[in-house]
Amino acid sequence: MHHPEFKMKIKLILNECTKIVRIHFIWAFYLIYNLRKLLHKTLVNEMLT
């Protein structure tokens, strides 16, 4: 048997974890997207010159 406060604590920790993971996922996606755009631009420039 678990104490109700213990369950609440776990719920809170899990909520915080999902929040952090979501933020990092969005940030990583944004970074990769921008890097790809930058790479594409430099590659096109290299081919043109």
C-alpha positions in Angstrom: 0.0 0.0 0.0 1.3 3.5 -1.0 0.7 6.6 1.0 -1.5 9.1 -1.0 1.2 11.9 -0.5 3.8 9.6 -2.0 1.6 9.1 -5.1 1.1 12.8 -5.4 4.9 13.4 -5.2 5.5 10.9 -7.9 2.8 12.5 -10.1 4.4 15.9 -9.6 7.9 14.6 -10.4 6.5 12.9 -13.6 4.8 16.1 -14.6 8.0 18.1 -14.2 9.9 15.5 -16.2 7.5 15.5 -19.1 7.6 19.3 -19.1 11.4 19.4 -19.3 11.5 16.7 -21.9 9.0 18.5 -24.1 10.9 21.8 -23.9 14.2 20.0 -24.7 12.5 18.2 -27.6 11.2 21.4 -29.1 14.5 23.1 -28.6 16.4 20.2 -30.2 14.0 20.1 -33.2 14.4 23.9 -33.7 18.2 23.6 -33.6 18.3 20.7 -36.1 15.9 22.5 -38.4 18.1 25.7 -38.4 21.3 23.7 -38.8 19.8 21.9 -41.8 18.8 25.2 -43.4 22.3 26.6 -42.7 24.0 23.6 -44.2 21.8 23.7 -47.3 22.6 27.4 -47.8 26.3 26.8 -47.5 26.2 23.8 -49.8 24.3 25.8 -52.5 26.8 28.7 -52.1 29.7 26.3 -52.6 28.2 24.8 -55.7 27.5 28.3 -57.2 31.0 29.7 -56.6 
